[in-house]
Amino acid sequence: MSLDRRKTTHTQIEITERQQQVLRLIVREHVSNGRPVGSKFLAERYSIGYSAATIRNEMAELEAAGFVDHLHTSGGRVPTDAGYRYFVGHLMDDIDLPAGDQIMIRHQFRQAETKLDDWPELAASVLAEIAGNVSVVTSPRADTARIRHLELISLQPQLALLILVTRESTVRQSMVHLPAAVEQVDLRVLAGQLSADLAGRSAQEVRTQVVGSTPLAAAVVEQIIETLRQIDSPDQISIRSKGLQNIVGQPGIEDDDVHAVLQLVQGGAFLNAILPQVESGDRVQVFIGRDELPDQLQRFGVIVATYGVDDNVKGLIGVLGPTRMSYWRTISTVRYMSRLISDLVADLYPAAG
């Protein structure tokens, strides 16, 4: 899984190798302690062969390029959104998650490897703990729901319960109003026929089965189509989030920011803002600050990856935190967990690949 460089390099400004070295140190120091970083501090702390005056000049160039900024009257600099993007896109090596964290994560998932419904909650908890920020995880779902099995249960002479199971084990129940009184034995026969005829089909593909059907079959098929379309709706995406307390009190994060994150995540607006930008594939994507995120998240960064089996069964896993987050650790965590959950999905649904 690679890092999506395109998402982190919206600027074409070129900086020198020495300026890159200074920017790398500014980002790492500011992420570490949250304070502006001065030229004298860097010259004394790091053996980089440059005087404080030289570093100060390079900082001025980085500021002119929009990668760092002053805070108040301090001589130190802090990274801007563009500076963080440049760091992530150009200056940060791919780092593997420490072996101890990998073992801990695998152990926890081994406890629930056959319980699909438990994965999002577990993934959200583990990710928030390791990344130290807010986690966001969606349940695995198909881009297009396809039928595995269905049953019909008589409730009244002209009313039946449709139980629809998709290939991804989603179960939905709905009522079907029948055109005439039907016995349970006939409903059982019809359910068996439809299960065989419609297995593996999507809502659009099922539509072709209505032509030539009996009124009874047509009524059931119409309800099947409606149920599949409801499952396919983006509004049906289940999202889990943990770790909101991790961003409370962090430098630069106000109470209003925390409240905005809570509303975005709980209300589903976060997915509406992020999903159109997320690309499927074997990569981690990074969105930072005002040019790439909703207004409410201008002080934040978002690191996300998809997981699943090709384009069949997919979910989203990610972290939301202040722009001053540990990108190297967060990216490695998201990357590792995405791979792990993809393997679990592939094991559970080998036919989906």
HELIX and SHEET records of a PDB file:
HELIX    1   1 ARG A    6  THR A    8  5                                   3    
HELIX    2   2 GLU A   17  ASN A   33  1                                  17    
HELIX    3   3 SER A   39  ARG A   45  1                                   7    
HELIX    4   4 ALA A   52  ALA A   64  1                                  13    
HELIX    5   5 ASP A   81  TYR A   86  1                                   6    
HELIX    6   6 PHE A   87  LEU A   91  3                                   5    
HELIX    7   7 ALA A   99  ARG A  110  1                                  12    
HELIX    8   8 LEU A  116  ASP A  118  5                                   3    
HELIX    9   9 TRP A  119  ALA A  131  1                                  13    
HELIX   10  10 GLN A  184  LEU A  198  1                                  15    
HELIX   11  11 ALA A  203  ARG A  207  1                                   5    
HELIX   12  12 PRO A  215  ASP A  232  1                                  18    
HELIX   13  13 PRO A  234  GLN A  236  5                                   3    
HELIX   14  14 LEU A  244  ASN A  246  5                                   3    
HELIX   15  15 ASP A  255  GLY A  267  1                                  13    
HELIX   16  16 ALA A  269  ILE A  274  1                                   6    
HELIX   17  17 LEU A  275  GLN A  277  5                                   3    
HELIX   18  18 ASP A  295  LEU A  297  5                                   3    
HELIX   19  19 TYR A  327  LEU A  348  1                                  22    
HELIX   20  20 PRO A  350  ALA A  352  5                                   3    
SHEET    1   A 6 SER A   2  LEU A   3  0                                        
SHEET    2   A 6 ARG A 283  ILE A 288  1                                        
SHEET    3   A 6 PHE A 300  VAL A 309 -1                                        
SHEET    4   A 6 VAL A 313  PRO A 322 -1                                        
SHEET    5   A 6 VAL A 134  THR A 138 -1                                        
SHEET    6   A 6 ILE A 239  LYS A 242 -1                                        
SHEET    1   B 5 SER A   2  LEU A   3  0                                        
SHEET    2   B 5 ARG A 283  ILE A 288  1                                        
SHEET    3   B 5 PHE A 300  VAL A 309 -1                                        
SHEET    4   B 5 VAL A 313  PRO A 322 -1                                        
SHEET    5   B 5 ARG A 141  ALA A 142 -1                                        
SHEET    1   C 2 VAL A  68  HIS A  70  0                                        
SHEET    2   C 2 ARG A  77  PRO A  79 -1                                        
SHEET    1   D 3 ILE A 147  GLN A 156  0                                        
SHEET    2   D 3 LEU A 159  THR A 166 -1                                        
SHEET    3   D 3 VAL A 171  HIS A 177 -1                                        
END                                                                             
